[in-house]
Amino acid sequence: MKLYDGGRAPNPPRVRIFLAEKGMSVPIEPVDLGALEHKTPAYAAINPLQRVPALVLDDGTVITESMAICRYFEGLRPEPPLLGRGGREEALVEMWNRRMELNLYEAVSAVFRHLHPAMREMENQVAEWGEANKPRVVEFLALLDRELQDRLYVAGDHYTVADITGLVAVDFMRPAKLDMPEELGNVRRWHAQIAARPSAKA
């Protein structure tokens, strides 16, 4: 088994944090995105979409997409359960993870990809789209702040993959040059709490 990892890109840490929470380690093959290694024929043969991460199993099966990889590891090691306990909680975790992906992670990524000078060589940048996503980030964080008023974690009383997605998204705000609004005390408390977990450094 081998995990192709893109270092500081935002998707690979989701899998690394998930593995750290599970107490699992997997051999890692680094992919240098700055040198465009993900665009090479060798890597395209592993993942035709030329994205990281990608997990190659011992039988040659390739699993891409962060959540699909996390689901595979959840099946190998169910404890601690990061995708929910039972149907109701599993549905809430899925709901909140999707909300974090679609409304926060993707919006922050759009700002970075379309406005950051370092992305000029990798993206067909549309500055207007980057700017359009800035208020989306703030609006969703305000909603999240209200939701976190009465609970410790994004999807309930337990740390889950929804918190991992949220942590990566909020951390990615810094390279995207987005500020966390001062008044969002609940989001700040939640972020500080999950950023202090040892897995956050994976």
N, C-alpha and C positions, 0 to 999 in steps of 0.2 A: 504494500500500500504506500502511496506517495501523494503528498499534497503540494500542488503547484501554487505558490503564494506570491502575491505582488507587493509585499512589504507595507508601505505607508498608504497604499490605495485603501479606500474605506471598506470595501467588501471583505478582503481577507481577514481583517481583525475580527469580524463577526464570527468567523469559524474558529479562529485561534482562541478567542475568549470563551466560546462554547466548549471547546476541548479542554481548556484550563478548568472551567467549572466542573467538568466531568472527571477531571484528574487523568485525562488521556493525553498521550503524545503520539505523534505520527511523523515519520520522516518528511522533511520539507525540502522542496526543490524551489529555490528562489527564481522569480521571473523579473528581470529588470525592465520595468515599464518605461523608465527614462531613456533607456537604450532601445526602446521599441521591440524588446524580445517577444512580446505577446503578438507581434505582427509577423514573426518569422514563420516560414513553412513548417518548421519542426513543431512549434507550439500550435499552429493552426490545425495540424493533424490531430492534436489532442482535443482542442476546443475550436471548432470552426468559427465561433463567434469572437474568438481572440480576446477573451476576457478572463480575469482571475477572480476567485480561485477555481481550481479543478482538482478533483480527487480521482486518482487512478487506483483501482483495486487490484489485488493480486491476480485476478483472472482476466485483467485487461479492461474491465468495465470502467467507463469514464462517467463520473457524476459531476456536473457543473451546477451553478447557481447556489448561493450561500445557504439558503434555507433547505434545499434538497440535500446538501452535504450534512447539514445539522440534523436533519431527520434520519439520515443513515446512522449517524453516531448515536442518536437517541435510541434507535433500535438496538444497537450493540450494547449500550450501557444506559438502561432506563433511569438509573438513579445518579444524581438527583434529577427529578423530572423537570426539564426546562421548557417543555411544550404543553404543560398542563397536567392536572390530575383528574381524570374522568372527563366525560363528554362536555359538561357545562364549562369547566375551566379550560379545557382544550379549545373550545369555541371562542372563549373570551381572549385567550392568548393569541389565537389566530387573528381575531378581529383587531386587536391592538397592534400586533406586529404589522399587519397590513396597513393600518392607519399610520403607524410610524414610518413605514416604507414609502407610502404614496404621498403623504402630506408633509413629512419633515425631511427624511433622508433624500428623497428625489428632488425636493425643492432646494435644499442646501447644495446638492450635487450640481444642479442646474446653474446655480449662482457661480460655483467654482469653475465648472467646465466652460461656461460662456463668458466669464469676465476675468478670470485669472490669466495673466500674461504667460505663465508656464504651460498653459494648455493650447496655445496658438498652433503648435505643431501637430497636436493630436486631434483637435476638434475643428469643425467648421463653425466657428463661434458666431453666435447671434446675440449681440450685447443686449438688445431689447428683451430677449427671453430671460437672460440672466437677471436683469433689473426687475422684470415682472414677477420673478420668484421671491424676491426679497420680502415683500409684504406677506406672501404665503407662509413663509417661515415664522414670522412674528404672530400671525393669526393662529396658526396651529399651536405654537408654544403657549399662547394665552389660553386656548382651550385645554391643553394638557395641564396647565397650572391649576385650572378650576377642578379638573378631574383628580389631581393629586392632593387636593385639600383633605380628603378623608381616607387616603390609603398610602401605604409605603411604596408600592411598586406600580408600574404602569397598568398591569392587568389584574391586580389584586394584592393579596397579602404575601405572595411569594415572588422571588426573583425568577424571571423567565427570559426567553429569547426576545420578548418585546422590549425588555430593559436593555438587552445587548444592542438591539437595533437602535434604540433611542440614544444610548451612550455614544455609539459610533457616529450617529448623526450630529449630536450636539458637539462632540469633539471636532467634527469636520467643519463646524462653523468657523473655527479659528483660521485655518488656511483659506476658507472662503471669505474671510474678512467680514464676518457677521458678528454683531455684538448681542449678547444675551440681555434682554431688557431688565433693568434693575428691579422692577416691581414684581417680577415673577419668582417670588420667594419659594413657592412649593417646587417649582422646577429646579431651582438652584439647590434646594435641600436634597431632592431626589438625585440629582446629578452628582453632588458631592458624595453622597452615600454609596452609589454604585461605582463611582470612579475610585473609591478607596478600597474596593475589593482587590485582592491580589491578582485575580484574573484579568483586570482591566489593563494590566501591563503586558499581557501576552502579545 
